[in-house]
Amino acid sequence: MSKLLDKLERISEGSIQPLGFGAAVARTKLTPMLVIASIPAGNNQLPAIAEKAGADALLLTLESLDKESKALSKISQAKFDIPWGVSAETLTSKVLERLIEAGCDFAVFSSAKTPAAVLNEDKIGKVLKLDPSLPDSLARTIHRLQVEAVLLSPASDDEATTLTVHQLMVYERLGGVAGKHLLALMPLSMSSGDLESLWGIGVRGVVVDISAEQPEQRLSEIKEAILKLPTKRRKPREKMRATLPPPSVTSEKTEPDEEEEEEP
């Protein structure tokens, strides 16, 4: 099982049981939300910085495996203590095989150009990137696909500097019908104060771009905000149901009988 997805499973349970023998092994609590540091595949310095700053996983943005194979090789040889994955618009089964050999833990991809055969690979975690404009009719099919998580992200033309109510509504709609672990892209313009809103709709991991200046400070602020999140999972929402009045005990007619005309 993917190490990243294993962490998501344990977060959903509320705590983890460390490896070891004996009943004296204490249960270790996880933070309410994972931080996944997004890094250009060609950057050789940011992975170590991200791990030191407390990131739970690394996500390398991949344009071409052939061009960036050396960068992936360095990541593989570095043997980080946290899992790493790649993000690409399209992946093929052959590319996935090479990524698995390099030690890649999970892959993020879109649905438009990715061959369906990729879903059959079970040696790597699969995260589907969702288009905010995806209609409900297609979103409802995601729970039947062989992917373990979905990545929610703002529309490409969205210039909002904070998480808007409309974005939250879109995320809630997609996440509610997907039936998978929820991750969300956290753009540089989004503040750490928006994390509670994301957590409230079920997001348990955020993808943070740290390619800009002061990556350590960025991760530190987000980690600090996550530690302030509520520890209890939100209760399921109660659905509003229309109730009809109970039928009358007596079988009285709602309309009076018409009087019969007397025969002359």
C-alpha positions as CSV (number, residue, x, y, z in Angstrom):
1,M,0.0,0.0,0.0
2,S,1.2,3.6,-0.7
3,K,2.8,5.2,2.3
4,L,0.9,8.4,1.7
5,L,-2.4,6.7,1.4
6,D,-1.6,4.7,4.5
7,K,-1.2,8.0,6.4
8,L,-4.5,9.2,5.1
9,E,-6.2,6.0,6.3
10,R,-4.7,6.4,9.7
11,I,-5.8,10.0,9.9
12,S,-9.3,8.9,9.2
13,E,-9.1,6.5,12.1
14,G,-7.8,9.3,14.4
15,S,-4.6,7.7,15.5
16,I,-1.9,5.2,14.5
17,Q,-0.3,2.2,16.2
18,P,3.5,2.3,15.9
19,L,5.3,-0.9,14.9
20,G,6.5,-2.9,17.9
21,F,5.7,-5.8,20.3
22,G,3.9,-5.8,23.6
23,A,0.9,-4.0,25.0
24,A,3.0,-1.1,26.3
25,V,3.4,0.4,22.9
26,A,1.6,3.8,23.1
27,R,-0.7,5.1,20.4
28,T,0.6,8.1,18.6
29,K,-1.7,10.8,17.4
30,L,-1.5,12.2,13.9
31,T,-2.0,15.8,12.9
32,P,-5.5,16.4,11.5
33,M,-4.1,17.1,8.1
34,L,-1.1,16.1,6.0
35,V,1.2,18.6,4.3
36,I,2.5,17.6,0.8
37,A,5.2,19.8,-0.5
38,S,5.0,20.5,-4.2
39,I,8.4,20.9,-5.9
40,P,9.6,21.2,-9.5
41,A,11.2,17.9,-10.5
42,G,14.5,19.6,-11.5
43,N,15.0,21.3,-8.1
44,N,17.6,19.4,-6.1
45,Q,17.6,21.5,-3.0
46,L,13.9,21.9,-2.0
47,P,13.3,18.2,-1.2
48,A,15.7,18.2,1.7
49,I,14.4,21.6,2.9
50,A,10.8,20.3,2.8
51,E,11.6,17.2,4.8
52,K,13.5,19.2,7.4
53,A,10.6,21.6,7.6
54,G,8.2,18.8,8.5
55,A,6.5,18.0,5.2
56,D,4.6,14.6,5.3
57,A,5.3,13.9,1.6
58,L,6.9,15.3,-1.5
59,L,5.2,15.9,-4.8
60,L,7.4,16.5,-7.9
61,T,5.7,18.3,-10.8
62,L,6.7,16.3,-13.8
63,E,6.6,17.6,-17.4
64,S,8.6,14.9,-19.2
65,L,10.0,11.7,-17.6
66,D,12.7,11.5,-20.3
67,K,13.9,15.1,-19.5
68,E,13.7,14.7,-15.7
69,S,14.8,11.1,-15.3
70,K,18.1,12.3,-13.7
71,A,16.2,14.4,-11.1
72,L,14.0,11.3,-10.2
73,S,17.1,9.2,-9.9
74,K,18.6,11.6,-7.4
75,I,15.4,11.6,-5.4
76,S,15.5,7.8,-5.4
77,Q,19.1,7.6,-4.3
78,A,18.5,10.2,-1.5
79,K,16.2,7.8,0.3
80,F,14.1,10.3,2.1
81,D,12.1,9.2,5.2
82,I,8.9,10.6,3.8
83,P,7.2,9.3,0.7
84,W,7.4,11.1,-2.7
85,G,5.2,11.1,-5.7
86,V,4.9,12.8,-9.1
87,S,2.2,15.0,-10.7
88,A,1.7,14.9,-14.5
89,E,-1.2,15.7,-16.8
90,T,-0.9,12.3,-18.4
91,L,0.7,9.0,-17.4
92,T,1.1,5.8,-19.2
93,S,1.6,2.3,-17.9
94,K,5.2,2.3,-19.1
95,V,5.9,5.5,-17.3
96,L,4.3,4.1,-14.1
97,E,6.6,1.1,-14.3
98,R,9.6,3.3,-14.4
99,L,8.3,5.4,-11.6
100,I,7.7,2.3,-9.4
101,E,11.2,1.1,-10.1
102,A,12.6,4.5,-9.0
103,G,10.7,4.2,-5.7
104,C,7.8,6.5,-6.4
105,D,5.0,6.1,-3.9
106,F,2.1,7.8,-5.5
107,A,1.1,9.6,-8.8
108,V,-1.3,12.5,-9.4
109,F,-2.8,12.7,-12.8
110,S,-5.8,14.2,-14.7
111,S,-8.5,12.1,-16.4
112,A,-8.6,13.7,-19.9
113,K,-5.5,12.2,-21.4
114,T,-4.5,9.4,-19.1
115,P,-5.1,5.9,-20.5
116,A,-7.6,3.8,-18.5
117,A,-5.1,1.0,-18.2
118,V,-3.2,3.1,-15.6
119,L,-6.0,2.4,-13.1
120,N,-5.1,-1.3,-13.1
121,E,-1.6,-0.7,-11.6
122,D,-1.8,-1.6,-7.9
123,K,1.8,-1.1,-6.9
124,I,1.5,2.7,-6.6
125,G,-1.0,5.1,-5.1
126,K,-3.2,6.8,-7.6
127,V,-4.6,10.3,-7.0
128,L,-7.1,11.7,-9.6
129,K,-6.9,15.5,-10.1
130,L,-10.5,16.8,-10.5
131,D,-11.6,19.6,-12.8
132,P,-13.8,22.0,-10.9
133,S,-16.2,22.1,-13.9
134,L,-16.8,18.3,-13.8
135,P,-20.5,17.7,-13.9
136,D,-22.3,15.6,-11.2
137,S,-23.1,12.8,-13.7
138,L,-19.3,12.1,-14.1
139,A,-18.3,13.0,-10.5
140,R,-20.6,10.2,-9.2
141,T,-18.7,7.6,-11.1
142,I,-15.4,8.3,-9.3
143,H,-16.2,6.1,-6.3
144,R,-16.1,3.1,-8.7
145,L,-12.7,3.9,-10.2
146,Q,-9.5,2.3,-8.9
147,V,-8.1,5.5,-7.4
148,E,-7.5,6.0,-3.7
149,A,-7.7,9.8,-3.5
150,V,-8.8,12.9,-5.4
151,L,-7.1,16.3,-5.6
152,L,-9.3,19.3,-5.5
153,S,-8.0,22.5,-7.1
154,P,-9.3,25.9,-8.1
155,A,-10.2,26.7,-11.6
156,S,-7.2,27.8,-13.7
157,D,-8.7,31.3,-14.3
158,D,-9.6,31.8,-10.6
159,E,-7.7,34.8,-9.3
160,A,-9.1,34.9,-5.8
161,T,-6.6,35.6,-3.0
162,T,-8.4,33.5,-0.5
163,L,-10.8,30.5,-0.4
164,T,-14.2,31.8,-1.4
165,V,-17.5,30.4,-0.5
166,H,-18.1,29.4,-4.1
167,Q,-14.8,27.4,-4.2
168,L,-15.8,25.7,-1.0
169,M,-19.2,24.8,-2.5
170,V,-17.5,23.3,-5.5
171,Y,-15.1,21.3,-3.4
172,E,-18.0,20.1,-1.2
173,R,-19.9,19.0,-4.3
174,L,-17.1,17.1,-5.8
175,G,-15.7,15.6,-2.6
176,G,-19.2,14.6,-1.5
177,V,-19.9,12.3,-4.4
178,A,-16.3,11.1,-5.1
179,G,-16.2,8.8,-2.0
180,K,-12.3,8.9,-1.8
181,H,-9.7,10.5,0.4
182,L,-9.7,14.3,-0.2
183,L,-6.6,16.3,-1.0
184,A,-6.7,20.0,-1.9
185,L,-4.2,22.2,-3.8
186,M,-3.3,25.3,-1.7
187,P,-2.1,28.1,-4.0
188,L,0.4,30.7,-2.7
189,S,-2.5,33.2,-2.6
190,M,-4.4,31.0,-0.1
191,S,-3.8,31.8,3.6
192,S,-3.3,29.3,6.3
193,G,-6.6,30.5,7.8
194,D,-8.5,28.7,5.1
195,L,-7.3,25.3,6.3
196,E,-10.2,25.0,8.8
197,S,-12.7,25.5,6.0
198,L,-11.0,22.7,4.0
199,W,-10.8,20.5,7.0
200,G,-14.5,21.0,7.7
201,I,-15.5,19.5,4.3
202,G,-13.3,16.5,4.8
203,V,-10.0,17.5,3.2
204,R,-7.2,15.6,5.0
205,G,-4.2,16.7,3.0
206,V,-3.0,19.9,1.3
207,V,-0.6,20.2,-1.5
208,V,1.6,23.3,-0.9
209,D,3.8,24.9,-3.6
210,I,7.1,25.8,-2.0
211,S,9.0,26.8,-5.1
212,A,8.7,30.5,-4.2
213,E,10.8,32.4,-1.6
214,Q,11.0,31.3,2.0
215,P,9.7,27.7,1.7
216,E,10.6,26.9,5.3
217,Q,8.4,29.8,6.6
218,R,5.6,28.8,4.3
219,L,5.6,25.2,5.6
220,S,6.0,26.3,9.2
221,E,3.0,28.6,9.0
222,I,0.8,25.9,7.5
223,K,2.0,23.2,10.0
224,E,1.2,25.6,12.9
225,A,-2.3,26.3,11.5
226,I,-2.9,22.6,11.2
227,L,-2.0,22.0,14.8
228,K,-4.8,24.4,15.8
229,L,-7.5,22.5,13.9
230,P,-10.2,20.7,15.8
231,T,-9.2,17.2,16.8
232,K,-12.6,15.6,16.4
233,R,-13.9,14.6,13.0
234,R,-17.0,16.4,12.0
235,K,-20.3,14.6,12.4
236,P,-22.1,13.4,9.3
237,R,-24.6,16.0,8.1
238,E,-28.3,15.1,8.7
239,K,-30.2,15.1,5.5
240,M,-33.4,17.0,5.4
241,R,-36.3,14.8,4.6
242,A,-39.8,15.8,3.7
243,T,-42.4,14.4,6.0
244,L,-46.0,13.9,5.2
245,P,-48.7,14.0,7.8
246,P,-49.8,10.5,8.9
247,P,-53.0,9.1,7.4
248,S,-56.2,9.6,9.4
249,V,-57.2,6.7,11.6
250,T,-60.8,7.0,10.4
251,S,-61.6,6.5,6.7
252,E,-63.6,9.7,6.4
253,K,-64.1,11.0,2.9
254,T,-62.6,14.4,2.2
255,E,-65.5,15.4,0.1
256,P,-69.2,15.2,1.1
257,D,-71.3,12.6,-0.7
258,E,-73.6,14.1,-3.2
259,E,-77.2,13.7,-2.1
260,E,-79.1,11.2,-4.1
261,E,-82.1,12.5,-5.9
262,E,-85.3,11.0,-4.6
263,E,-87.4,9.2,-7.1
264,P,-90.8,10.8,-7.7
